[in-house]
Amino acid sequence: MSAQQPGSNTYLEKVVAQQAVLADDLKSRRAPQAAPGAPGAVPAPGPLAKRERALGRGAPGGDQTGPGPVDVRITGFWRWKNVLVPPNAFVVHTRRGRAEPLHIGLGVSFRFNPSTDSFIVVPGATQTILINAYCICRELQGVLVQGYVQWIIQDFATAYRKLDFGDADDPMRLVNLQLREQAEAAIKDKVSTMGVRDVLSDKQPIIEELTARLRAVAEGEDNSDQGLGLRIVTVQIKEAVVSSSQLWENLQKPYRAQQEQVARLAELEAAEVVAQREMAAARTKESQRLDHERELAELRAANESRLFEAEAAEKLRRARREHDDAREVAELETETTRHALRMERERHAEEAETGRLRIERDHELARLRTEGELALAESRARSRHEQALLDLERETARAAIENGRTPAAVQARLIAALPEIMAKLPKPDELRTVTVNGADQTSVAGLIAQLSAVIGALRAAADGSVSDASPPAGR
């Protein structure tokens, strides 16, 4: 593919190429024989070739036919021949010595004598003329106008006298060429009075002008006999293209700029809508995130509240338990103190009783001394006897006291107070064991033995003090 030349009008070139392809398609004919240029191909005979065959100079045989513009069959031999014309073709049959044709019309078949007769066969179908008119508009700018004209034979009796259908290959070629030239001239005259924009935007004035001129030529004016026996079927303008590429671009720039502006504005609106949608989506997402965080915070707060309540309840329960334990310990201590006080009161009562007994004894001794003066001898005897009795009573009282304060009772009292004593003792950093009298103090037996020894020593000291407090016997 060749490179595009700078400044060339590519659209114009495309339009011309398409028109050329369409012209080739309209000129193409059916070829029942081999394709042209192929080995053994025979050129398609036209009407003149058929006439030559009809005159006896053609190929020998019974039936003769030609694949030209009209499929005409000639049958018979020598002077007795028949010409069979298709129903959609016009024919004119003339004979030597006659001024008027023997046969004329559409699809007329006839007998034919090659020595005296002649005929012309013309297609009766609608013909199409392609027009490429290179015009100059009012602004002196080149414009290519493309169109087409379709015409048909209306009065063949007039048409075959005024028009040339003698081309062997294409009887309509000369007629089409004449009509094309007239059409191009009419288009150029009309475009020269119009502006470029008018030509490109409104083609109806060109169509009306072209139709009026061609009908005046082909059909005549006011149904006069000045026409060519033809009828214009339709006139259409397909395309109008400016030849100058720069002018073509300049004409397109305003619309392109407007469309570019519309597209740009549409893009901006779309971008704005997308931005708003994105902002709305971001706002929704952020609100959802905040709601989620708020729910999580509420759940955390509720969980922490429940945990705090559980911890507070546990602390309260522990505090209550500690206070209850302390209260029980205090009650035990109070009970122990009360028991000690009761023991002390009992001891004081016993001591008071002992003192009373001493006072009574002293009074008795004083009375005895007074009486002893009277009877010294008897008093001495009696004092000895009474002293002996007092000793016995003292021993009895001591025994009673000792019986009331047995080691078992003291040990039981100490054993009952051991848990309290042990609970109040501080926890020693180190343990040193001292064995008294060979007993192990870490065991219960050793501890009881040691306590028994201490109690015995206390009792011995108490007995000594009591004996020292009593007066000597015989005084």
C-alpha positions as CSV (number, residue, x, y, z in Angstrom):
1,M,0.0,0.0,0.0
2,S,1.5,3.3,-1.1
3,A,2.0,6.1,1.4
4,Q,-0.6,8.9,1.3
5,Q,0.6,12.1,-0.3
6,P,0.4,15.2,1.8
7,G,-2.5,17.5,0.9
8,S,-4.5,14.8,-0.9
9,N,-8.2,14.4,-0.4
10,T,-8.6,10.8,0.6
11,Y,-12.4,11.0,0.8
12,L,-12.5,12.3,-2.8
13,E,-10.3,9.5,-4.0
14,K,-12.5,6.9,-2.2
15,V,-15.7,8.3,-3.7
16,V,-14.2,8.3,-7.2
17,A,-13.0,4.7,-6.8
18,Q,-16.4,3.6,-5.6
19,Q,-18.0,5.2,-8.6
20,A,-15.5,3.5,-11.0
21,V,-16.3,0.1,-9.4
22,L,-20.1,0.7,-9.8
23,A,-19.5,1.7,-13.5
24,D,-17.7,-1.6,-14.1
25,D,-20.5,-3.5,-12.5
26,L,-23.1,-1.9,-14.7
27,K,-21.0,-2.6,-17.8
28,S,-20.5,-6.2,-17.0
29,R,-22.4,-8.6,-19.2
30,R,-23.4,-12.2,-18.9
31,A,-21.0,-14.5,-20.7
32,P,-22.4,-18.0,-21.2
33,Q,-19.2,-19.0,-22.9
34,A,-15.7,-19.1,-21.5
35,A,-14.3,-16.0,-19.7
36,P,-12.5,-13.4,-21.8
37,G,-8.9,-14.2,-22.2
38,A,-9.3,-17.8,-21.3
39,P,-8.2,-20.5,-23.7
40,G,-10.9,-21.2,-26.3
41,A,-12.8,-18.0,-25.4
42,V,-15.0,-16.6,-28.2
43,P,-15.9,-12.9,-28.3
44,A,-19.5,-12.2,-27.7
45,P,-21.2,-11.3,-31.0
46,G,-23.3,-8.1,-31.2
47,P,-26.3,-7.1,-33.3
48,L,-24.0,-6.5,-36.4
49,A,-22.5,-10.0,-36.0
50,K,-26.0,-11.4,-35.9
51,R,-26.9,-9.5,-39.0
52,E,-23.8,-10.8,-40.7
53,R,-24.8,-14.3,-39.7
54,A,-28.3,-13.6,-41.0
55,L,-26.9,-12.5,-44.3
56,G,-25.3,-15.9,-44.7
57,R,-21.7,-14.8,-43.7
58,G,-22.0,-16.3,-40.3
59,A,-21.2,-19.8,-39.1
60,P,-23.2,-22.5,-40.9
61,G,-25.9,-24.3,-39.0
62,G,-29.6,-24.4,-38.3
63,D,-30.2,-22.1,-35.3
64,Q,-28.0,-19.2,-34.6
65,T,-28.0,-17.1,-31.4
66,G,-25.8,-14.4,-29.9
67,P,-25.0,-13.7,-26.3
68,G,-24.8,-9.9,-26.9
69,P,-26.9,-7.2,-25.2
70,V,-30.1,-8.9,-26.5
71,D,-30.5,-12.6,-26.8
72,V,-31.9,-12.9,-30.4
73,R,-32.4,-16.3,-32.0
74,I,-32.3,-16.7,-35.8
75,T,-33.7,-20.0,-37.2
76,G,-34.1,-21.5,-40.7
77,F,-31.7,-21.4,-43.7
78,W,-30.9,-19.1,-46.6
79,R,-33.9,-17.0,-47.5
80,W,-36.3,-18.7,-45.2
81,K,-35.2,-17.5,-41.8
82,N,-37.1,-16.5,-38.6
83,V,-35.9,-13.9,-36.1
84,L,-37.1,-14.6,-32.5
85,V,-36.9,-11.4,-30.3
86,P,-37.1,-11.6,-26.5
87,P,-40.2,-9.9,-25.1
88,N,-38.2,-7.2,-23.3
89,A,-36.4,-5.9,-26.4
90,F,-37.4,-3.4,-29.1
91,V,-37.0,-4.3,-32.7
92,V,-37.2,-2.5,-36.1
93,H,-37.6,-4.6,-39.3
94,T,-37.1,-2.9,-42.6
95,R,-37.1,-4.1,-46.2
96,R,-35.6,-2.8,-49.4
97,G,-38.0,-0.7,-51.4
98,R,-40.2,0.2,-48.5
99,A,-40.2,3.6,-46.7
100,E,-41.7,2.4,-43.5
101,P,-40.6,-0.6,-41.4
102,L,-42.4,-3.9,-41.7
103,H,-42.3,-4.6,-38.0
104,I,-41.6,-2.2,-35.1
105,G,-42.3,-2.7,-31.4
106,L,-41.5,-4.6,-28.3
107,G,-40.8,-8.3,-28.5
108,V,-41.9,-8.6,-32.2
109,S,-40.7,-11.7,-34.0
110,F,-40.8,-11.9,-37.8
111,R,-39.7,-13.8,-40.9
112,F,-36.4,-12.6,-42.3
113,N,-34.9,-12.6,-45.8
114,P,-31.2,-11.8,-45.6
115,S,-31.0,-10.6,-49.1
116,T,-33.6,-7.8,-48.8
117,D,-34.3,-7.3,-45.0
118,S,-32.5,-5.6,-42.2
119,F,-33.3,-5.2,-38.4
120,I,-32.1,-3.5,-35.2
121,V,-32.6,-5.0,-31.8
122,V,-32.3,-2.6,-28.7
123,P,-32.7,-3.6,-25.0
124,G,-36.0,-2.3,-23.5
125,A,-34.8,-2.4,-19.9
126,T,-34.1,0.7,-17.8
127,Q,-30.7,2.2,-18.4
128,T,-28.5,3.8,-15.7
129,I,-26.0,6.6,-16.3
130,L,-23.3,7.3,-13.7
131,I,-22.3,11.0,-13.6
132,N,-19.0,12.4,-12.2
133,A,-19.2,16.2,-12.7
134,Y,-16.2,18.3,-11.7
135,C,-17.8,21.7,-11.0
136,I,-16.7,25.2,-9.9
137,C,-19.0,26.7,-7.3
138,R,-19.8,30.3,-6.7
139,E,-16.7,30.7,-4.4
140,L,-14.5,29.4,-7.3
141,Q,-13.8,26.2,-5.4
142,G,-13.7,22.8,-7.1
143,V,-16.5,20.4,-6.2
144,L,-17.1,16.8,-7.4
145,V,-20.8,16.0,-7.8
146,Q,-21.8,12.4,-8.3
147,G,-25.2,11.2,-9.3
148,Y,-27.0,8.9,-11.6
149,V,-29.8,9.1,-14.2
150,Q,-32.2,6.2,-15.1
151,W,-34.0,6.4,-18.4
152,I,-36.1,4.1,-20.6
153,I,-37.3,4.1,-24.2
154,Q,-40.8,5.3,-24.3
155,D,-41.4,5.8,-28.1
156,F,-39.1,3.5,-30.0
157,A,-40.5,4.7,-33.3
158,T,-39.1,8.2,-32.6
159,A,-36.0,7.0,-30.7
160,Y,-34.5,4.8,-33.5
161,R,-34.7,7.7,-36.0
162,K,-33.1,10.3,-33.7
163,L,-30.6,8.2,-31.8
164,D,-27.7,6.0,-32.8
165,F,-28.1,2.4,-31.7
166,G,-25.5,1.1,-34.1
167,D,-22.8,0.0,-31.7
168,A,-22.3,-3.7,-32.1
169,D,-21.2,-4.3,-28.6
170,D,-23.3,-1.8,-26.7
171,P,-26.2,-0.2,-28.6
172,M,-26.9,2.2,-25.7
173,R,-23.3,3.5,-25.4
174,L,-23.7,6.5,-27.6
175,V,-27.1,7.5,-26.1
176,N,-25.8,7.1,-22.6
177,L,-22.7,9.2,-23.5
178,Q,-24.9,12.0,-24.9
179,L,-27.2,12.0,-21.9
180,R,-24.2,12.0,-19.5
181,E,-22.7,15.0,-21.2
182,Q,-25.9,16.9,-21.0
183,A,-26.4,16.0,-17.4
184,E,-22.8,17.1,-16.5
185,A,-23.4,20.4,-18.2
186,A,-26.6,21.0,-16.4
187,I,-25.0,20.1,-13.0
188,K,-22.1,22.4,-13.7
189,D,-24.4,25.3,-14.6
190,K,-26.4,24.9,-11.5
191,V,-23.4,24.4,-9.1
192,S,-21.8,27.6,-10.5
193,T,-24.6,29.6,-9.0
194,M,-24.5,27.9,-5.6
195,G,-22.2,28.2,-2.6
196,V,-20.1,25.4,-1.3
197,R,-22.2,24.8,1.8
198,D,-25.4,24.9,-0.3
199,V,-24.0,22.2,-2.6
200,L,-22.9,20.0,0.3
201,S,-26.0,20.4,2.4
202,D,-29.0,20.8,0.0
203,K,-28.9,18.8,-3.3
204,Q,-32.5,19.2,-4.2
205,P,-32.0,22.3,-6.4
206,I,-29.4,20.4,-8.4
207,I,-31.8,17.4,-8.8
208,E,-34.7,19.7,-9.9
209,E,-32.6,21.5,-12.4
210,L,-31.1,18.3,-13.8
211,T,-34.5,16.6,-14.1
212,A,-36.0,19.6,-15.8
213,R,-33.3,19.8,-18.5
214,L,-33.1,16.1,-19.2
215,R,-36.8,15.7,-19.5
216,A,-36.9,18.7,-21.8
217,V,-34.4,17.0,-24.0
218,A,-35.5,13.4,-23.8
219,E,-39.3,13.8,-23.6
220,G,-39.8,17.2,-25.2
221,E,-41.5,20.3,-23.9
222,D,-45.3,20.3,-23.4
223,N,-45.6,16.8,-25.1
224,S,-44.2,18.2,-28.3
225,D,-42.6,15.9,-31.0
226,Q,-39.2,17.5,-30.3
227,G,-38.3,14.8,-27.8
228,L,-36.0,11.8,-28.4
229,G,-38.7,9.2,-27.5
230,L,-37.1,8.6,-24.1
231,R,-38.5,9.0,-20.6
232,I,-36.4,10.0,-17.6
233,V,-37.3,7.6,-14.8
234,T,-35.3,9.2,-11.9
235,V,-32.5,11.6,-11.3
236,Q,-30.5,11.4,-8.0
237,I,-27.4,13.1,-6.6
238,K,-25.4,10.6,-4.6
239,E,-22.4,12.7,-3.4
240,A,-20.9,16.1,-3.4
241,V,-17.2,16.4,-2.3
242,V,-14.9,19.4,-2.2
243,S,-11.8,18.8,-4.3
244,S,-9.5,20.8,-2.0
245,S,-8.4,18.8,1.0
246,Q,-7.6,22.0,3.0
247,L,-11.0,23.5,2.2
248,W,-12.7,20.2,3.1
249,E,-10.9,20.1,6.4
250,N,-11.8,23.7,7.1
251,L,-15.5,23.0,6.4
252,Q,-15.4,20.1,8.8
253,K,-13.6,21.9,11.6
254,P,-16.5,23.8,13.0
255,Y,-18.7,20.7,13.3
256,R,-15.8,18.6,14.6
257,A,-14.9,21.3,17.1
258,Q,-18.5,21.5,18.2
259,Q,-18.7,17.7,18.5
260,E,-15.4,17.6,20.3
261,Q,-16.8,20.2,22.7
262,V,-19.9,18.1,23.3
263,A,-17.8,15.0,23.8
264,R,-15.4,16.9,26.2
265,L,-18.4,18.3,28.1
266,A,-19.9,14.8,28.2
267,E,-16.6,13.4,29.5
268,L,-16.5,16.1,32.2
269,E,-20.1,15.4,33.2
270,A,-19.3,11.7,33.3
271,A,-16.2,12.4,35.4
272,E,-18.2,14.6,37.7
273,V,-20.9,11.9,38.1
274,V,-18.2,9.3,38.7
275,A,-16.5,11.6,41.2
276,Q,-19.8,12.2,43.0
277,R,-20.6,8.4,43.0
278,E,-17.1,7.7,44.3
279,M,-17.5,10.3,47.0
280,A,-20.9,8.9,47.9
281,A,-19.4,5.4,48.0
282,A,-16.5,6.6,50.1
283,R,-18.9,8.4,52.4
284,T,-21.1,5.3,52.7
285,K,-18.0,3.2,53.3
286,E,-16.7,5.6,56.0
287,S,-20.1,5.7,57.7
288,Q,-20.2,1.9,57.7
289,R,-16.7,1.8,59.1
290,L,-17.7,4.3,61.9
291,D,-20.8,2.4,62.7
292,H,-18.8,-0.8,62.8
293,E,-16.2,0.8,65.1
294,R,-19.0,2.3,67.3
295,E,-20.6,-1.2,67.6
296,L,-17.2,-2.7,68.4
297,A,-16.6,0.1,71.0
298,E,-20.0,-0.6,72.6
299,L,-19.3,-4.3,72.7
300,R,-15.8,-3.7,74.2
301,A,-17.4,-1.3,76.8
302,A,-20.1,-3.8,77.7
303,N,-17.5,-6.6,77.9
304,E,-15.3,-4.4,80.1
305,S,-18.3,-3.4,82.2
306,R,-19.2,-7.0,82.8
307,L,-15.6,-7.9,83.6
308,F,-15.3,-4.9,86.0
309,E,-18.6,-5.9,87.7
310,A,-17.3,-9.5,88.0
311,E,-14.0,-8.3,89.4
312,A,-15.8,-5.9,91.8
313,A,-18.1,-8.7,92.9
314,E,-15.2,-11.0,93.4
315,K,-13.3,-8.3,95.4
316,L,-16.4,-7.7,97.5
317,R,-16.8,-11.4,98.1
318,R,-13.2,-11.7,99.1
319,A,-13.5,-8.6,101.4
320,R,-16.6,-10.0,103.0
321,R,-14.8,-13.3,103.5
322,E,-11.8,-11.6,105.0
323,H,-14.0,-9.6,107.3
324,D,-15.9,-12.6,108.3
325,D,-12.7,-14.5,109.0
326,A,-11.3,-11.5,111.0
327,R,-14.6,-11.3,112.9
328,E,-14.5,-15.0,113.7
329,V,-10.9,-14.7,114.8
330,A,-11.8,-11.7,117.0
331,E,-14.7,-13.6,118.5
332,L,-12.3,-16.5,119.2
333,E,-9.8,-14.1,120.8
334,T,-12.6,-12.5,122.9
335,E,-13.8,-15.9,124.0
336,T,-10.3,-16.8,124.9
337,T,-9.8,-13.6,126.9
338,R,-13.1,-14.1,128.6
339,H,-12.1,-17.6,129.5
340,A,-8.8,-16.3,130.9
341,L,-10.6,-13.7,133.0
342,R,-12.9,-16.3,134.3
343,M,-9.9,-18.4,135.3
344,E,-8.4,-15.4,136.9
345,R,-11.6,-14.6,138.9
346,E,-11.7,-18.2,140.1
347,R,-8.0,-17.9,141.2
348,H,-8.7,-14.7,143.0
349,A,-11.7,-16.2,144.7
350,E,-9.6,-19.1,145.9
351,E,-6.9,-16.8,147.1
352,A,-9.6,-14.7,148.9
353,E,-10.9,-17.9,150.5
354,T,-7.4,-18.8,151.5
355,G,-6.8,-15.3,153.0
356,R,-10.1,-15.6,154.9
357,L,-9.0,-18.9,156.2
358,R,-5.7,-17.3,157.2
359,I,-7.4,-14.5,159.1
360,E,-9.6,-16.9,160.9
361,R,-6.6,-18.9,161.7
362,D,-4.8,-15.9,163.1
363,H,-7.8,-15.1,165.3
364,E,-7.9,-18.6,166.4
365,L,-4.2,-18.4,167.2
366,A,-4.6,-15.2,169.1
367,R,-7.4,-16.7,171.2
368,L,-5.3,-19.7,171.7
369,R,-2.3,-17.6,172.8
370,T,-4.6,-15.8,175.3
371,E,-5.8,-19.1,176.6
372,G,-2.4,-20.5,176.4
373,E,-1.2,-18.2,179.0
374,L,-3.7,-19.8,181.3
375,A,-2.7,-23.2,180.4
376,L,0.6,-23.2,178.8
377,A,1.3,-26.7,179.1
378,E,-2.1,-27.6,177.8
379,S,-1.8,-25.0,175.1
380,R,1.4,-26.4,173.9
381,A,0.0,-29.8,173.8
382,R,-3.1,-28.5,172.1
383,S,-1.1,-26.2,169.8
384,R,0.9,-29.2,168.6
385,H,-2.2,-31.0,168.1
386,E,-3.8,-28.1,166.3
387,Q,-0.6,-27.5,164.4
388,A,-0.7,-31.0,163.3
389,L,-4.4,-30.5,162.3
390,L,-3.6,-27.3,160.5
391,D,-0.8,-29.0,158.6
392,L,-3.2,-31.7,157.7
393,E,-5.8,-29.1,156.6
394,R,-3.1,-27.2,154.7
395,E,-2.0,-30.3,153.0
396,T,-5.7,-31.1,152.3
397,A,-6.3,-27.6,150.9
398,R,-3.1,-27.8,148.8
399,A,-4.2,-31.2,147.6
400,A,-7.6,-29.8,146.8
401,I,-6.1,-26.9,144.9
402,E,-3.7,-29.1,143.2
403,N,-6.5,-31.5,142.3
404,G,-8.4,-28.5,140.9
405,R,-5.4,-27.5,138.8
406,T,-4.2,-30.7,137.4
407,P,-1.6,-30.8,134.6
408,A,-4.2,-32.5,132.4
409,A,-6.4,-29.5,132.7
410,V,-3.6,-27.1,132.1
411,Q,-2.4,-29.1,129.1
412,A,-5.9,-29.3,127.7
413,R,-6.2,-25.5,128.0
414,L,-2.9,-24.9,126.4
415,I,-3.6,-27.4,123.6
416,A,-6.9,-25.6,122.9
417,A,-5.1,-22.3,122.7
418,L,-2.3,-23.6,120.6
419,P,-3.9,-22.8,117.1
420,E,-4.5,-19.2,118.2
421,I,-1.0,-18.9,119.6
422,M,0.5,-20.4,116.5
423,A,-1.6,-18.1,114.2
424,K,-0.4,-15.0,116.1
425,L,3.3,-16.0,116.1
426,P,5.3,-14.3,113.3
427,K,6.7,-16.5,110.6
428,P,10.4,-17.1,111.5
429,D,13.1,-16.4,109.0
430,E,15.0,-19.4,110.4
431,L,14.3,-22.2,112.7
432,R,16.5,-23.1,115.6
433,T,15.6,-26.1,117.8
434,V,16.6,-26.2,121.5
435,T,16.0,-29.5,123.2
436,V,15.1,-29.3,126.9
437,N,15.5,-32.5,129.0
438,G,16.2,-34.4,125.8
439,A,12.7,-33.9,124.3
440,D,12.1,-32.8,120.7
441,Q,10.2,-29.5,120.7
442,T,9.1,-29.8,117.1
443,S,6.8,-32.6,118.0
444,V,3.6,-32.4,119.9
445,A,4.9,-34.8,122.6
446,G,8.0,-32.7,123.2
447,L,6.0,-29.5,123.3
448,I,3.6,-31.0,125.9
449,A,6.5,-32.3,127.9
450,Q,8.1,-28.9,128.0
451,L,4.8,-27.2,129.0
452,S,4.4,-29.8,131.7
453,A,7.9,-29.0,133.0
454,V,7.0,-25.3,133.0
455,I,3.7,-25.9,134.8
456,G,5.5,-28.0,137.4
457,A,8.0,-25.2,138.0
458,L,5.2,-22.7,138.4
459,R,3.4,-25.0,140.8
460,A,6.6,-25.4,142.9
461,A,7.1,-21.7,143.0
462,A,3.4,-21.2,144.0
463,D,3.7,-23.8,146.8
464,G,6.9,-22.2,148.1
465,S,5.2,-18.8,148.2
466,V,2.2,-20.3,150.1
467,S,4.4,-22.0,152.6
468,D,6.4,-18.8,153.1
469,A,3.2,-16.9,153.7
470,S,1.9,-19.3,156.4
471,P,3.1,-18.7,160.1
472,P,5.5,-21.2,161.5
473,A,4.0,-24.0,163.5
474,G,4.0,-23.6,167.3
475,R,4.2,-19.9,167.3
